[in-house]
Amino acid sequence: MSVYRVLDKLEAYVHEGTWLPAGYRILSEERLIELLEKIRASLPEEVGRAKVIAKDHDRMMRVAQEKAQAIVDEAASRHEELVDDSEIVRRARTTADVVLREAEEKARKVREGADRYANDVLAEMEGRLFGALGAVRKGRQVLDGQPQGAERPLEEAAAKSKRAAFDLQNAADETAALESV
C-alpha cells in the first residue's frame, strides 16, 4: 500500500471521529497506531537512507571540507610550482643575456687586438719597405755616381734589396696568417 493511501485513510478516520464540546474529537488509539505503522511500512527506502544521511551530515560535511581543503592546497602548490618555473625561466634569460653580452665584449676585444696586431705588422712592413726603397735609391745613386768598375757598393745594395724582399715576404705571410684567424 502506498504512503498516500494510508495518509488518506488517516485523514478520513480523523474526520469520522466523535465530536466533543470545545472542538475535540474522540479517536481510537489502536486505530491511530495501526495507521502510523502502515505509513512507516509504506515509506520508500530512500526515506531511511535520508535519515541515515541526516545523521551522518556532520561527518559528510567534514569529509567535504577536507576534500575542498586538499583541492585548495594542491592548487596553491601548483601555483607555487608555476611561479618557481617562471622564476627559473626569468633567471635563465637574465643569465643568457649576461653571457651573450660577455661573449660580444670578448669578440670585440679580440677583433680590436687583431686589428692592432695587423696595423703593427703593416707598419713594420712599411718601415722595412721604406728601408729597402732607401737602399735601392742609394744603390742607384752609387751606380749613377761611380764608374762601372765599382762592384762593392752594388753588391751591398743588392744584398740589402734581397733582405728587404725577404722581410717583405715574411710580413705578407704573417698578415695572411692573421687574416685566416
C-alpha positions as a Python dict, from the first residue, in 0.01 Angstrom:
ca = {
    (1, 'M'): (0, 0, 0),
    (2, 'S'): (130, 348, -81),
    (3, 'V'): (201, 613, 180),
    (4, 'Y'): (-52, 847, 23),
    (5, 'R'): (-337, 594, 51),
    (6, 'V'): (-258, 534, 419),
    (7, 'L'): (-248, 911, 479),
    (8, 'D'): (-585, 947, 308),
    (9, 'K'): (-729, 676, 537),
    (10, 'L'): (-583, 853, 843),
    (11, 'E'): (-738, 1181, 738),
    (12, 'A'): (-1081, 1014, 680),
    (13, 'Y'): (-1060, 845, 1021),
    (14, 'V'): (-990, 1179, 1193),
    (15, 'H'): (-1294, 1333, 1020),
    (16, 'E'): (-1514, 1039, 1125),
    (17, 'G'): (-1425, 1072, 1490),
    (18, 'T'): (-1687, 1164, 1751),
    (19, 'W'): (-1716, 1534, 1837),
    (20, 'L'): (-1686, 1659, 2190),
    (21, 'P'): (-1762, 2007, 2317),
    (22, 'A'): (-1473, 2264, 2278),
    (23, 'G'): (-1377, 2122, 1936),
    (24, 'Y'): (-1217, 1791, 2042),
    (25, 'R'): (-1272, 1451, 1876),
    (26, 'I'): (-1251, 1104, 2015),
    (27, 'L'): (-1029, 862, 1819),
    (28, 'S'): (-915, 508, 1888),
    (29, 'E'): (-551, 490, 1990),
    (30, 'E'): (-516, 140, 1845),
    (31, 'R'): (-653, 252, 1510),
    (32, 'L'): (-412, 554, 1502),
    (33, 'I'): (-109, 337, 1586),
    (34, 'E'): (-212, 84, 1321),
    (35, 'L'): (-232, 356, 1057),
    (36, 'L'): (107, 503, 1165),
    (37, 'E'): (272, 160, 1137),
    (38, 'K'): (127, 119, 787),
    (39, 'I'): (273, 460, 696),
    (40, 'R'): (616, 356, 825),
    (41, 'A'): (598, 27, 636),
    (42, 'S'): (497, 210, 318),
    (43, 'L'): (779, 464, 327),
    (44, 'P'): (1031, 403, 50),
    (45, 'E'): (1391, 300, 125),
    (46, 'E'): (1511, 645, 25),
    (47, 'V'): (1347, 793, 336),
    (48, 'G'): (1550, 551, 550),
    (49, 'R'): (1864, 644, 363),
    (50, 'A'): (1782, 1010, 401),
    (51, 'K'): (1754, 951, 774),
    (52, 'V'): (2099, 790, 778),
    (53, 'I'): (2234, 1075, 568),
    (54, 'A'): (2086, 1329, 805),
    (55, 'K'): (2259, 1153, 1093),
    (56, 'D'): (2586, 1146, 902),
    (57, 'H'): (2550, 1509, 791),
    (58, 'D'): (2832, 1635, 1015),
    (59, 'R'): (3068, 1359, 907),
    (60, 'M'): (2991, 1422, 541),
    (61, 'M'): (3042, 1796, 583),
    (62, 'R'): (3376, 1730, 748),
    (63, 'V'): (3481, 1498, 462),
    (64, 'A'): (3368, 1755, 203),
    (65, 'Q'): (3561, 2031, 381),
    (66, 'E'): (3873, 1811, 393),
    (67, 'K'): (3842, 1739, 20),
    (68, 'A'): (3791, 2108, -52),
    (69, 'Q'): (4097, 2196, 158),
    (70, 'A'): (4302, 1930, -24),
    (71, 'I'): (4199, 2081, -358),
    (72, 'V'): (4291, 2431, -238),
    (73, 'D'): (4628, 2306, -107),
    (74, 'E'): (4702, 2128, -436),
    (75, 'A'): (4609, 2441, -632),
    (76, 'A'): (4836, 2653, -411),
    (77, 'S'): (5120, 2406, -455),
    (78, 'R'): (5073, 2402, -831),
    (79, 'H'): (5066, 2782, -831),
    (80, 'E'): (5397, 2790, -643),
    (81, 'E'): (5548, 2544, -894),
    (82, 'L'): (5436, 2762, -1184),
    (83, 'V'): (5576, 3070, -1013),
    (84, 'D'): (5904, 2885, -949),
    (85, 'D'): (5915, 2771, -1314),
    (86, 'S'): (5851, 3128, -1423),
    (87, 'E'): (6129, 3249, -1194),
    (88, 'I'): (6367, 2986, -1333),
    (89, 'V'): (6288, 3097, -1689),
    (90, 'R'): (6340, 3462, -1594),
    (91, 'R'): (6674, 3382, -1431),
    (92, 'A'): (6782, 3171, -1729),
    (93, 'R'): (6702, 3457, -1966),
    (94, 'T'): (6895, 3700, -1747),
    (95, 'T'): (7192, 3464, -1738),
    (96, 'A'): (7175, 3415, -2114),
    (97, 'D'): (7172, 3791, -2166),
    (98, 'V'): (7478, 3832, -1943),
    (99, 'V'): (7665, 3551, -2121),
    (100, 'L'): (7575, 3696, -2461),
    (101, 'R'): (7697, 4043, -2360),
    (102, 'E'): (8022, 3896, -2225),
    (103, 'A'): (8076, 3696, -2546),
    (104, 'E'): (8012, 4004, -2760),
    (105, 'E'): (8258, 4204, -2547),
    (106, 'K'): (8523, 3931, -2579),
    (107, 'A'): (8468, 3915, -2956),
    (108, 'R'): (8503, 4295, -2978),
    (109, 'K'): (8829, 4283, -2779),
    (110, 'V'): (8965, 4001, -2997),
    (111, 'R'): (8879, 4200, -3314),
    (112, 'E'): (9044, 4510, -3171),
    (113, 'G'): (9353, 4311, -3077),
    (114, 'A'): (9371, 4151, -3421),
    (115, 'D'): (9330, 4492, -3585),
    (116, 'R'): (9608, 4638, -3366),
    (117, 'Y'): (9836, 4345, -3448),
    (118, 'A'): (9766, 4375, -3821),
    (119, 'N'): (9831, 4750, -3802),
    (120, 'D'): (10158, 4689, -3620),
    (121, 'V'): (10268, 4430, -3878),
    (122, 'L'): (10173, 4660, -4164),
    (123, 'A'): (10360, 4950, -4001),
    (124, 'E'): (10666, 4730, -3957),
    (125, 'M'): (10634, 4614, -4318),
    (126, 'E'): (10604, 4977, -4431),
    (127, 'G'): (10919, 5062, -4239),
    (128, 'R'): (11106, 4772, -4399),
    (129, 'L'): (10981, 4873, -4742),
    (130, 'F'): (11097, 5231, -4683),
    (131, 'G'): (11433, 5090, -4574),
    (132, 'A'): (11451, 4870, -4883),
    (133, 'L'): (11347, 5164, -5102),
    (134, 'G'): (11618, 5377, -4941),
    (135, 'A'): (11871, 5103, -5010),
    (136, 'V'): (11756, 5085, -5371),
    (137, 'R'): (11792, 5465, -5406),
    (138, 'K'): (12138, 5460, -5254),
    (139, 'G'): (12233, 5176, -5484),
    (140, 'R'): (12114, 5372, -5783),
    (141, 'Q'): (12297, 5684, -5663),
    (142, 'V'): (12612, 5483, -5623),
    (143, 'L'): (12568, 5337, -5970),
    (144, 'D'): (12494, 5674, -6119),
    (145, 'G'): (12790, 5845, -5949),
    (146, 'Q'): (13060, 5575, -5992),
    (147, 'P'): (13231, 5423, -6284),
    (148, 'Q'): (13132, 5068, -6387),
    (149, 'G'): (13420, 4906, -6209),
    (150, 'A'): (13288, 4968, -5861),
    (151, 'E'): (13118, 4638, -5775),
    (152, 'R'): (13130, 4656, -5397),
    (153, 'P'): (12854, 4915, -5338),
    (154, 'L'): (12636, 4735, -5595),
    (155, 'E'): (12672, 4405, -5416),
    (156, 'E'): (12577, 4572, -5088),
    (157, 'A'): (12271, 4735, -5245),
    (158, 'A'): (12164, 4401, -5397),
    (159, 'A'): (12206, 4227, -5062),
    (160, 'K'): (12001, 4496, -4888),
    (161, 'S'): (11735, 4468, -5156),
    (162, 'K'): (11720, 4089, -5117),
    (163, 'R'): (11698, 4128, -4739),
    (164, 'A'): (11413, 4381, -4777),
    (165, 'A'): (11228, 4148, -5017),
    (166, 'F'): (11272, 3860, -4772),
    (167, 'D'): (11141, 4074, -4484),
    (168, 'L'): (10851, 4186, -4702),
    (169, 'Q'): (10762, 3823, -4781),
    (170, 'N'): (10770, 3731, -4410),
    (171, 'A'): (10541, 4024, -4325),
    (172, 'A'): (10300, 3918, -4604),
    (173, 'D'): (10294, 3561, -4465),
    (174, 'E'): (10221, 3693, -4114),
    (175, 'T'): (9939, 3911, -4249),
    (176, 'A'): (9789, 3615, -4434),
    (177, 'A'): (9807, 3406, -4116),
    (178, 'L'): (9626, 3682, -3924),
    (179, 'E'): (9353, 3709, -4186),
    (180, 'S'): (9283, 3337, -4164),
    (181, 'V'): (9216, 3374, -3788),
}
